[in-house]
Amino acid sequence: MSDRLTSFSLRNVPLLSRVGADRADTVRTDIDAAVAGWADAVLLRVDSRNQVLISDGRVVLGKATALGDKPPERAVFLGRMNDGRHAWAVRSALVAPEDSEHETEVLDLRRAGHIFDDVSAQLVATAAALLNWHDSARFSAVDGSATKPVKGGWSRVNAVNGHEEFPRIDPAVICLVHDGHDRAVLARQTVWPERLFSILAGFVEAGESFEACVTREIAEEVGLTVRDVTYLGSQPWPFPRSLMVGFHAIGDPEQEFAFHDGEIAEAAWFSRAEIREALEHGDWNSGSESRLLLPGSISIAREIIESWAALD
């Protein structure tokens, strides 16, 4: 069996994993530096649906001073732009800058991630993840007391006992199961329309490794026993606060599918030729009549599928 077919890597960095700005974590705890940089800082507004303003493939950034002469408590620090300016974000109605000379449109990561430049992708993914966490972390999980944001929005402190909480991330695995040759498993969740297929995914449980989660989730969802679980890459998925960790593993096409947990409506082995053809028809959002529609480019699932399909 060729190593090229049993082992592969991602051809590209997943879209939401791109790095385009300095996260500048030291500024989070340096109040003086944060205040000093506020005067010329840029501001990203994210509405309640995690939508932002976009113009010419870039997220629209306004002036932070529109919120006052210093960072308000509700603002979160995103990092430092390539030109040195600080970048902040707030949950807010979308307002186009007064000096904007270009037309803008309202889009979110799911629909616009593929057109973002690296800086926009990083800023919006980070802002959405942080703001989603703040929306649900206003009261302490320890005793129910109110919490307040500190460190540029990168933690919250219990106002009563001083307990500090940090942004929560829910890790999940996503795995392409293949036979080591030219067939791979694609499945459709029960809540998805007909013809929409993807690879298998699930959340990591307490006390569980990523690799063990891959094995368990695939057995639960489609009844297959897999081996040679191999890491591929990862991607933030702030919908609302996940981290998708990608793998591939080898399964046996002779083993029957069994849908134990009720999440999967159907699954099948598809040839590399069939998957290549489906990729050529676009993605879930296309108007294609293809019998197989695959995830869009914003998802690491797409990058994993494309990387496997590109093998000779």
C-alpha positions, 0 to 999 in steps of 0.5 A, a space after each residue: 500500500 503506497 504511503 502517499 495514499 495512507 498518509 497525507 497532509 493539508 495542502 493549505 492553512 485552513 481559512 480561519 487558522 490564518 495569522 495576519 496580525 500580532 496578538 500582542 498579549 503583553 498589551 492585555 495586562 499593560 493598562 498604560 499601553 492599552 490607553 496610550 494606543 487607544 487614540 489611533 486604534 481601530 475598532 471592529 464592530 460585530 453585531 448580535 449575529 456575528 456579522 461584520 461590515 465588509 468592503 473589497 474583501 476586507 473587514 471594515 474597521 472604524 476609529 476606536 475613539 468613537 467609543 470615548 477617550 479610553 477603552 470601555 469595559 465591554 471592548 476586547 483587545 484583538 492585537 496589533 496591526 501590521 502598522 502598529 495600531 491596536 485593534 479592538 472589537 465590541 458587540 454593536 450595531 454595525 456602523 460604517 465609518 464616516 470617512 469610508 469611500 467604498 461600498 460596504 456589505 454585511 456578511 459573517 465568517 460562514 459566508 465571507 471567510 473565503 474572501 477575507 485577507 489574512 488580517 480580516 480572518 484573524 480579527 473576525 474569528 478572534 472577535 467572534 470567539 471572545 464576544 460569544 464567550 462574554 455573552 455567556 460568562 457574565 455570571 460566575 460558574 462558581 457561585 453565580 456572582 457577577 463577573 467583569 472583564 479584565 485584561 483587555 477582555 481576555 478574562 473575567 473576574 468574580 466581583 465577590 471572591 476574585 476568582 478569574 475565568 478565561 475564555 472557554 473553548 470547546 474542542 471537537 475532532 473532525 476526521 476523514 475516514 478512508 480505506 488507504 486507497 481511493 475510497 472515503 466515507 462521507 455522511 449526512 446528519 439527520 438535520 441536513 437537507 438531502 445531498 449535503 455530506 461531509 466528514 465525521 465530527 464530534 466533541 471531545 469528552 472530559 478525560 479523553 484524548 483527541 485520538 480516543 475521541 476520533 475512534 469513539 465518535 466514528 464508532 458511535 456515529 457510523 459503527 466503523 472501527 478505525 486505525 492509524 488515527 493521524 493529525 492533520 491540522 486545526 481551525 478555530 470555529 467560533 460558532 459559538 466557541 469551538 476548536 476543530 482538530 482535524 484527523 484522518 484514519 483508516 477504516 474497512 469498507 467491508 464493515 457495515 455501517 451502524 448508526 448508534 447515536 441517531 445523529 447520522 441519517 446516511 453514510 457511504 463510501 465514495 471513490 476519489 473520482 466521485 469526490 473530485 467531481 463533487 468538488 468541481 460542482 462547488 459547495 453546499 451554497 451552489 445551485 448544483 444538481 450534483 448528487 453530492 454537495 460538500 462543505 464550503 471553503 470556510 470549513 477545515 472539512 473542505 480543506 481535508 477533503 480537497 487535500 485527500 482528493 488531490 492524491 494521485 
